Amino acid sequence: MSMSKHDEELLALVGMTGEQAERDAERAEDESIPDPLTGRVFYGLHLAPSEEETVTVSLRLPKSMADRLSAEARSYHISRSEYMRRKLANA
């Protein structure tokens, strides 16, 4: 792995090696490994199968927060609603 001096300096600030960063990146990008935010990935399915009835809840957010949540949800390839649901479940 070829890293710039700047990258090496940044990693040294947090006590990591390039190999650790690469290993962590591979693990984070492996969508078959559950993690606290996304759990198992269900493409095209917003909720894990459940018999429990769901209800709609509305809330008002600043536009900047809603935009940030949308962007974060897109990075996980899930809807904003699903992203918020998962964040609330882990709160």
N, C-alpha and C positions, 0 to 999 in steps of 0.2 A: 504494500500500500504506500503510495506516495503522498506525503502531506507537506503543506507549506509550513514555513517557520512560524507564521502567524497562527495556523491551526494548532501546531505543537504547543505554542505559548498559551493559547486559550485552554487547551486540554490540561496543561500543567497547572493552571489556576484552579481547576476543580479536582485535581489529583487523579486524572485519568490518562491512560495511554491510548494511542491510536487504535490498538487492537481491541481494547475495551469498548471504545466508541463504535467501532465497526460491528462488534458482537452485539452491543445493545441496539444498534440501528437495525441489524438483521432481525433481531427478536421483535422489535417494535413493528417492523413492516410485515412480519409473518402473521397474516390474518387468521391462522388456524390456532394460534395460542391465545387463550382468554386473558384479558387484562381487566383491571378494575373499572375502566370506563365503558368499554364496548362489550366485554364478555365474548361469547361466541358470535360469529358474524352470520346473520341471516339476511342474505341478499334478497331484496324484494319483499321482505317480511318485517314490518316495523316492530312487532312485539313477538316475543317467544309465545308459542301456543299457550292459551290459558282459557279456562272455563269462566273465569271471573268477569262480570260485566264491567265495562269501562265507562267513564263519564268524561265530559269535556269541561275543562277548567280554563277560564280566561284570566289573563293578567296583563297589566300595563308595564312596559319596559321602556327605558330611553332607547331611541333609535340606534344609537351607537352600540348599546349592549345587545340589541336584537341582531344587528349586523355582525357583531363579533361571534355571537352564538351560531349564527348561520354559517359563517366561515369555518368555525371549528367543527360543526356538524358535517359540512362538505368534506373536510379532511378525513373524516371517518366513513364517508360514503353512506351516511344515514340522514334522515330528515331532522330538521331542527327540533320538532316535537319529540322524536325518539331520543335525540341527544339530551334535551332538557329532562326527559323522563328518567334517563339513566343517571344523569347528574343528581337529580333529586333523590333517587333511590339510594345513592351512595353518600348522601349528605350527612 
